[in-house]
Amino acid sequence: MAQDLRSYLDAVKTRKGDDVQVVTQEVDPAFELTAIVVKLVRQVKRRPVLVCPPPSGAFHLERAQALRGGLRDYAYAQGLTYVDPWAAMEDPTRRGWLRPELALDVLHPNEQGQYVLAEQIARALGWPVPP
Protein backbone atom coordinates (compact mmCIF):
# COMPACT_ATOMS: atom_id res chain seq x y z
CA MET A 1 0.00 0.00 0.00
CA ALA A 2 1.25 3.50 -0.81
CA GLN A 3 2.43 5.63 2.08
CA ASP A 4 1.11 9.12 2.64
CA LEU A 5 3.63 11.96 2.60
CA ARG A 6 3.65 12.45 6.39
CA SER A 7 4.29 8.73 7.05
CA TYR A 8 7.04 8.68 4.43
CA LEU A 9 8.76 11.75 5.90
CA ASP A 10 8.46 10.26 9.41
CA ALA A 11 10.11 7.08 8.15
CA VAL A 12 12.90 9.09 6.50
CA LYS A 13 13.46 11.11 9.69
CA THR A 14 13.68 7.86 11.66
CA ARG A 15 16.17 6.27 9.24
CA LYS A 16 18.20 9.29 8.21
CA GLY A 17 18.09 11.52 11.28
CA ASP A 18 18.89 15.07 10.28
CA ASP A 19 18.16 14.72 6.56
CA VAL A 20 14.71 16.25 7.04
CA GLN A 21 14.09 19.58 8.75
CA VAL A 22 10.40 20.44 8.93
CA VAL A 23 9.44 24.11 9.09
CA THR A 24 6.14 24.18 10.95
CA GLN A 25 5.52 27.90 11.19
CA GLU A 26 3.89 29.97 8.48
CA VAL A 27 6.47 31.66 6.27
CA ASP A 28 6.06 34.99 4.50
CA PRO A 29 8.19 34.26 1.42
CA ALA A 30 8.84 37.93 0.75
CA PHE A 31 10.65 38.41 4.06
CA GLU A 32 11.28 35.21 5.98
CA LEU A 33 12.28 32.58 3.45
CA THR A 34 15.84 33.85 3.07
CA ALA A 35 16.26 34.01 6.86
CA ILE A 36 15.10 30.41 7.23
CA VAL A 37 17.45 29.26 4.46
CA VAL A 38 20.41 31.09 6.01
CA LYS A 39 19.63 29.70 9.47
CA LEU A 40 19.32 26.13 8.19
CA VAL A 41 22.55 26.37 6.24
CA ARG A 42 24.54 28.01 9.06
CA GLN A 43 23.16 26.23 12.11
CA VAL A 44 21.97 22.86 10.84
CA LYS A 45 24.43 22.57 7.93
CA ARG A 46 21.60 21.48 5.63
CA ARG A 47 20.30 22.82 2.34
CA PRO A 48 16.51 23.22 2.39
CA VAL A 49 14.32 21.69 -0.28
CA LEU A 50 11.56 23.94 -1.58
CA VAL A 51 8.43 22.02 -2.49
CA CYS A 52 5.87 23.82 -4.61
CA PRO A 53 2.28 23.21 -3.50
CA PRO A 54 0.46 20.79 -5.79
CA PRO A 55 -2.17 22.14 -8.18
CA SER A 56 -5.41 23.23 -6.55
CA GLY A 57 -8.56 24.61 -8.03
CA ALA A 58 -8.87 26.70 -4.87
CA PHE A 59 -6.34 29.22 -6.23
CA HIS A 60 -6.37 31.38 -9.33
CA LEU A 61 -4.20 29.72 -11.96
CA GLU A 62 -2.21 32.90 -12.65
CA ARG A 63 -1.35 33.34 -8.97
CA ALA A 64 -0.44 29.68 -8.58
CA GLN A 65 1.83 29.88 -11.64
CA ALA A 66 3.43 33.07 -10.30
CA LEU A 67 4.11 31.30 -6.99
CA ARG A 68 5.62 28.34 -8.82
CA GLY A 69 7.86 30.62 -10.84
CA GLY A 70 8.89 32.65 -7.81
CA LEU A 71 9.76 29.57 -5.76
CA ARG A 72 11.62 28.02 -8.69
CA ASP A 73 13.63 31.18 -9.38
CA TYR A 74 14.42 31.65 -5.69
CA ALA A 75 15.52 28.02 -5.29
CA TYR A 76 17.81 28.18 -8.31
CA ALA A 77 19.28 31.53 -7.24
CA GLN A 78 20.05 30.11 -3.78
CA GLY A 79 21.31 26.76 -5.06
CA LEU A 80 18.46 24.84 -3.40
CA THR A 81 16.67 21.73 -4.56
CA TYR A 82 13.25 22.61 -5.96
CA VAL A 83 10.39 20.14 -6.31
CA ASP A 84 7.44 21.06 -8.51
CA PRO A 85 4.88 18.24 -8.56
CA TRP A 86 2.55 19.89 -11.09
CA ALA A 87 3.52 17.77 -14.10
CA ALA A 88 2.78 14.59 -12.15
CA MET A 89 -0.37 15.86 -10.42
CA GLU A 90 -2.16 18.36 -12.69
CA ASP A 91 -5.40 17.31 -14.40
CA PRO A 92 -4.68 17.57 -18.15
CA THR A 93 -8.32 18.48 -18.81
CA ARG A 94 -8.50 21.25 -16.12
CA ARG A 95 -5.36 23.36 -15.88
CA GLY A 96 -4.45 24.19 -12.31
CA TRP A 97 -6.51 21.39 -10.73
CA LEU A 98 -5.43 18.10 -9.19
CA ARG A 99 -6.15 14.99 -11.21
CA PRO A 100 -9.45 13.62 -9.82
CA GLU A 101 -7.92 10.32 -8.75
CA LEU A 102 -5.37 12.23 -6.62
CA ALA A 103 -7.79 14.67 -4.96
CA LEU A 104 -9.39 14.41 -1.55
CA ASP A 105 -11.11 17.73 -2.17
CA VAL A 106 -10.43 20.87 -4.19
CA LEU A 107 -7.36 21.69 -2.08
CA HIS A 108 -5.88 18.51 -0.60
CA PRO A 109 -4.36 15.43 -2.21
CA ASN A 110 -5.74 12.06 -1.09
CA GLU A 111 -3.54 9.09 -0.13
CA GLN A 112 -2.62 8.39 -3.74
CA GLY A 113 -1.91 12.09 -4.30
CA GLN A 114 0.34 12.19 -1.23
CA TYR A 115 2.20 9.19 -2.61
CA VAL A 116 2.76 10.98 -5.93
CA LEU A 117 4.03 14.05 -4.04
CA ALA A 118 6.36 11.88 -1.91
CA GLU A 119 7.59 10.18 -5.08
CA GLN A 120 8.45 13.56 -6.66
CA ILE A 121 10.34 14.66 -3.52
CA ALA A 122 12.24 11.36 -3.30
CA ARG A 123 13.27 11.59 -6.97
CA ALA A 124 14.46 15.18 -6.57
CA LEU A 125 16.62 14.12 -3.62
CA GLY A 126 17.95 11.03 -5.38
CA TRP A 127 16.28 8.73 -2.85
CA PRO A 128 14.59 5.48 -3.71
CA VAL A 129 10.94 5.91 -4.56
CA PRO A 130 8.76 4.79 -1.63
CA PRO A 131 6.93 1.49 -2.06
C-alpha positions in Angstrom: 0.0 0.0 0.0 1.2 3.5 -0.8 2.4 5.6 2.1 1.1 9.1 2.6 3.6 12.0 2.6 3.7 12.5 6.4 4.3 8.7 7.0 7.0 8.7 4.4 8.8 11.7 5.9 8.5 10.3 9.4 10.1 7.1 8.2 12.9 9.1 6.5 13.5 11.1 9.7 13.7 7.9 11.7 16.2 6.3 9.2 18.2 9.3 8.2 18.1 11.5 11.3 18.9 15.1 10.3 18.2 14.7 6.6 14.7 16.3 7.0 14.1 19.6 8.8 10.4 20.4 8.9 9.4 24.1 9.1 6.1 24.2 11.0 5.5 27.9 11.2 3.9 30.0 8.5 6.5 31.7 6.3 6.1 35.0 4.5 8.2 34.3 1.4 8.8 37.9 0.7 10.6 38.4 4.1 11.3 35.2 6.0 12.3 32.6 3.4 15.8 33.8 3.1 16.3 34.0 6.9 15.1 30.4 7.2 17.4 29.3 4.5 20.4 31.1 6.0 19.6 29.7 9.5 19.3 26.1 8.2 22.6 26.4 6.2 24.5 28.0 9.1 23.2 26.2 12.1 22.0 22.9 10.8 24.4 22.6 7.9 21.6 21.5 5.6 20.3 22.8 2.3 16.5 23.2 2.4 14.3 21.7 -0.3 11.6 23.9 -1.6 8.4 22.0 -2.5 5.9 23.8 -4.6 2.3 23.2 -3.5 0.5 20.8 -5.8 -2.2 22.1 -8.2 -5.4 23.2 -6.5 -8.6 24.6 -8.0 -8.9 26.7 -4.9 -6.3 29.2 -6.2 -6.4 31.4 -9.3 -4.2 29.7 -12.0 -2.2 32.9 -12.7 -1.3 33.3 -9.0 -0.4 29.7 -8.6 1.8 29.9 -11.6 3.4 33.1 -10.3 4.1 31.3 -7.0 5.6 28.3 -8.8 7.9 30.6 -10.8 8.9 32.7 -7.8 9.8 29.6 -5.8 11.6 28.0 -8.7 13.6 31.2 -9.4 14.4 31.7 -5.7 15.5 28.0 -5.3 17.8 28.2 -8.3 19.3 31.5 -7.2 20.0 30.1 -3.8 21.3 26.8 -5.1 18.5 24.8 -3.4 16.7 21.7 -4.6 13.3 22.6 -6.0 10.4 20.1 -6.3 7.4 21.1 -8.5 4.9 18.2 -8.6 2.5 19.9 -11.1 3.5 17.8 -14.1 2.8 14.6 -12.1 -0.4 15.9 -10.4 -2.2 18.4 -12.7 -5.4 17.3 -14.4 -4.7 17.6 -18.2 -8.3 18.5 -18.8 -8.5 21.2 -16.1 -5.4 23.4 -15.9 -4.4 24.2 -12.3 -6.5 21.4 -10.7 -5.4 18.1 -9.2 -6.1 15.0 -11.2 -9.4 13.6 -9.8 -7.9 10.3 -8.8 -5.4 12.2 -6.6 -7.8 14.7 -5.0 -9.4 14.4 -1.5 -11.1 17.7 -2.2 -10.4 20.9 -4.2 -7.4 21.7 -2.1 -5.9 18.5 -0.6 -4.4 15.4 -2.2 -5.7 12.1 -1.1 -3.5 9.1 -0.1 -2.6 8.4 -3.7 -1.9 12.1 -4.3 0.3 12.2 -1.2 2.2 9.2 -2.6 2.8 11.0 -5.9 4.0 14.0 -4.0 6.4 11.9 -1.9 7.6 10.2 -5.1 8.5 13.6 -6.7 10.3 14.7 -3.5 12.2 11.4 -3.3 13.3 11.6 -7.0 14.5 15.2 -6.6 16.6 14.1 -3.6 18.0 11.0 -5.4 16.3 8.7 -2.9 14.6 5.5 -3.7 10.9 5.9 -4.6 8.8 4.8 -1.6 6.9 1.5 -2.1 
